[in-house]
Amino acid sequence: MVTTQTRIETEAEVEPASLRLREVSKTYRRADGVETVALEPLSLDVAAGEMVALIGPSGCGKSTLLRMIAGLERPTSGTLRLGSRPIEGPGAERGLMFQDPSLFPWKTVRRNIETGPAARGALRECKAEVDEYLRLTGLEPFADSYPHQLSGGMAQRAALARALVNHPRVLLLDEPLGALDQFTRMRMQDEVIRFWKTRRTTTVLVTHDIDEAIYMCDRIVVMTPRPGRIDRVMDVPLERPRHRNDPRFLKLRAEILEMMHLSGEEEES
Amino acid sequence: MAIQVLETSAPSPARHDRGEAVERRRIPSSWPRALAPAVAAAVALVLHLALPDRQPPATSRPFAGLTAAMLAVALAAAAVQRTSGRLGAWARHRSPLATGVVLALAAWDLLTIKLAWMPLPYFPDPDRVLTAMWEDREALALSAFHSLRLLACGYALGAAAGLASGVLIGWSRSARYWGMPLLKVIGPIPATAYVPLAMVMFPNAFASGVALIAVAVWFPVAMLTCSGVADVPKAYLDVARTLGAGRSFLIFRVAVPSALPSVFLGLFMGLGAAFLTLIVAETLGVSSGLGWYLKWKQGYLEYAHVYAALVIMSLFFSGLMTLLFKVRDRLSGWRKGMIRW
């Protein structure tokens, strides 16, 4: 069904955009005045159409960074730009997906997917596309089901469709597959990649799964915790489709593990 | 296929079953279960006709006819129970309950007119109450109409005010700063305590009744709407924001729907408070309605009429509650584990 792919491509009038982060930092101030540096000033460029992973142990500020790109949090210092425009608040051009699918429980799957177009007042034009996404995600038989009737994988696919139907210029994924079992997770990775291939939406993926980062992304930003900063940025020079047991895949994996001091006990001594 | 359709082993998309409906279908049809209501009705009829009266009888005797009618219905229902359709399942499910109701009516008849264990005029027999209900049907219907009018005005006003202030206090930080203390200080005062104030502040009894009911409804609705709106999971708001939602979308299409179960709890509590306040308001100033009728008949020791009014009230209030719950199920059927009606 190549026709489907081209249709989505042509309907996507919105071009992917680049992200430019300059000296972005985040400091939280508790009520008692104690300050915690969540993120040291960091700079990062994401090219239009690129898929970049942010990996690192919990507490390294990767989710904070993603929330700042989404506009849900303001940086303490520094600037964030989407294309040529500074990011000053949340907007439809930056779609977000959490580990918890966060589907609206009072809406059917179809209504959930329609939320973006409805919020933008463009529901009528998008009806056909909503149907298309229901079909592409295999959720057609569940269009009129409520979220609590879905399995974890289906709920996450509905959340993905809800984000994609809005044609974001940047897709922000905050450990979107973290709560899924290994098998569902691997299939969902393929699915996200397929959507990404058709649309080439600039994507930032926060994950703590090294395999996922290597399997999916063009570049991997490795972060260190407390305070969060960029340790290293690594290219993934593997052509797609990738194979999880490709020797180069495994070599890259070993490299990242070593960098994060997670290779094994004997090397830590 | 461009994108594979995945996960075929998914849960069924059927709307969640009402557990009760499933249970009903499992009840096997048996003759004792099918005939129990008919037997009960027959016993009630025989006792009523065979035993002598120990109290002066009412001017008309509709109870025998009513029991005979119940017997006829029970026999028809027994036949229905042997069928396998939805109606049959429903009849099987309700059969013990119907038996209980018929036996309770028989016991009432027995304890009052037949055995005279419960004295007149405070405990009239079924014939007296039915007679009162029939003879005074116009006054009762008119009273019910007046009550409904007063209740509808007060409830609508109170619910609207409660929803508006609840959403405002729940959503806006500055509204919460000023509104919450007000809600906490003013709210817990029972609306009926405002009777002295209401009587001087409003031009007539109807307006003061409306105001009292509105105050009674306002507090629970405002409180629960407010807490529902304030407790909207942050993730819903974050997701909606990144989907391009503006402020009014966030309030009315995210926060309010998410708060609906809580809002309906408030509307439910408000309706209960409204009934109470309605009856009090009617016995105080308003000289019409079921509460007024009750007080009036009590004054003349016409207890048959008092019971008649109580029966009408029960049907009236229960009907309104059912209506509210029907609306709730319509609007927030997605939520599980709520109080059932």
HADDOCK unambig.tbl for C-alpha pairs under 7 A between the chains (distance, minus, plus):
assign (segid A and resid 1 and name CA) (segid B and resid 1 and name CA) 4.75 0.50 0.50
assign (segid A and resid 1 and name CA) (segid B and resid 2 and name CA) 5.31 0.50 0.50
assign (segid A and resid 2 and name CA) (segid B and resid 2 and name CA) 5.98 0.50 0.50
assign (segid A and resid 5 and name CA) (segid B and resid 2 and name CA) 6.46 0.50 0.50
assign (segid A and resid 70 and name CA) (segid B and resid 242 and name CA) 6.85 0.50 0.50
assign (segid A and resid 72 and name CA) (segid B and resid 238 and name CA) 6.97 0.50 0.50
assign (segid A and resid 90 and name CA) (segid B and resid 241 and name CA) 5.79 0.50 0.50
assign (segid A and resid 90 and name CA) (segid B and resid 242 and name CA) 5.33 0.50 0.50
assign (segid A and resid 91 and name CA) (segid B and resid 241 and name CA) 6.39 0.50 0.50
assign (segid A and resid 91 and name CA) (segid B and resid 242 and name CA) 5.01 0.50 0.50
assign (segid A and resid 91 and name CA) (segid B and resid 243 and name CA) 6.57 0.50 0.50
assign (segid A and resid 91 and name CA) (segid B and resid 244 and name CA) 5.00 0.50 0.50
assign (segid A and resid 92 and name CA) (segid B and resid 242 and name CA) 5.16 0.50 0.50
assign (segid A and resid 92 and name CA) (segid B and resid 243 and name CA) 4.57 0.50 0.50
assign (segid A and resid 92 and name CA) (segid B and resid 244 and name CA) 4.09 0.50 0.50
assign (segid A and resid 94 and name CA) (segid B and resid 242 and name CA) 6.20 0.50 0.50
assign (segid A and resid 95 and name CA) (segid B and resid 242 and name CA) 5.47 0.50 0.50
assign (segid A and resid 95 and name CA) (segid B and resid 243 and name CA) 6.32 0.50 0.50
assign (segid A and resid 96 and name CA) (segid B and resid 239 and name CA) 6.54 0.50 0.50
assign (segid A and resid 96 and name CA) (segid B and resid 242 and name CA) 6.16 0.50 0.50
assign (segid A and resid 102 and name CA) (segid B and resid 235 and name CA) 6.31 0.50 0.50
assign (segid A and resid 102 and name CA) (segid B and resid 236 and name CA) 6.16 0.50 0.50
assign (segid A and resid 104 and name CA) (segid B and resid 236 and name CA) 6.78 0.50 0.50
assign (segid A and resid 105 and name CA) (segid B and resid 334 and name CA) 6.65 0.50 0.50
assign (segid A and resid 106 and name CA) (segid B and resid 257 and name CA) 6.89 0.50 0.50
assign (segid A and resid 106 and name CA) (segid B and resid 258 and name CA) 6.97 0.50 0.50
assign (segid A and resid 106 and name CA) (segid B and resid 332 and name CA) 6.64 0.50 0.50
assign (segid A and resid 106 and name CA) (segid B and resid 334 and name CA) 5.51 0.50 0.50
assign (segid A and resid 116 and name CA) (segid B and resid 243 and name CA) 4.68 0.50 0.50
assign (segid A and resid 116 and name CA) (segid B and resid 244 and name CA) 6.32 0.50 0.50
assign (segid A and resid 119 and name CA) (segid B and resid 244 and name CA) 5.87 0.50 0.50
assign (segid A and resid 119 and name CA) (segid B and resid 245 and name CA) 4.80 0.50 0.50
assign (segid A and resid 119 and name CA) (segid B and resid 249 and name CA) 6.50 0.50 0.50
assign (segid A and resid 120 and name CA) (segid B and resid 244 and name CA) 5.94 0.50 0.50
assign (segid A and resid 120 and name CA) (segid B and resid 245 and name CA) 6.73 0.50 0.50
assign (segid A and resid 136 and name CA) (segid B and resid 3 and name CA) 5.87 0.50 0.50
assign (segid A and resid 136 and name CA) (segid B and resid 5 and name CA) 6.70 0.50 0.50
assign (segid A and resid 137 and name CA) (segid B and resid 5 and name CA) 6.24 0.50 0.50
assign (segid A and resid 138 and name CA) (segid B and resid 5 and name CA) 4.67 0.50 0.50
assign (segid A and resid 138 and name CA) (segid B and resid 6 and name CA) 6.20 0.50 0.50
assign (segid A and resid 141 and name CA) (segid B and resid 13 and name CA) 6.95 0.50 0.50
assign (segid A and resid 142 and name CA) (segid B and resid 13 and name CA) 5.52 0.50 0.50
assign (segid A and resid 145 and name CA) (segid B and resid 13 and name CA) 5.74 0.50 0.50
assign (segid A and resid 145 and name CA) (segid B and resid 15 and name CA) 6.80 0.50 0.50
assign (segid A and resid 146 and name CA) (segid B and resid 334 and name CA) 6.56 0.50 0.50
assign (segid A and resid 149 and name CA) (segid B and resid 13 and name CA) 6.88 0.50 0.50
assign (segid A and resid 150 and name CA) (segid B and resid 11 and name CA) 6.77 0.50 0.50
assign (segid A and resid 151 and name CA) (segid B and resid 10 and name CA) 6.78 0.50 0.50
assign (segid A and resid 166 and name CA) (segid B and resid 243 and name CA) 6.91 0.50 0.50
assign (segid A and resid 191 and name CA) (segid B and resid 3 and name CA) 6.99 0.50 0.50
assign (segid A and resid 194 and name CA) (segid B and resid 3 and name CA) 6.77 0.50 0.50
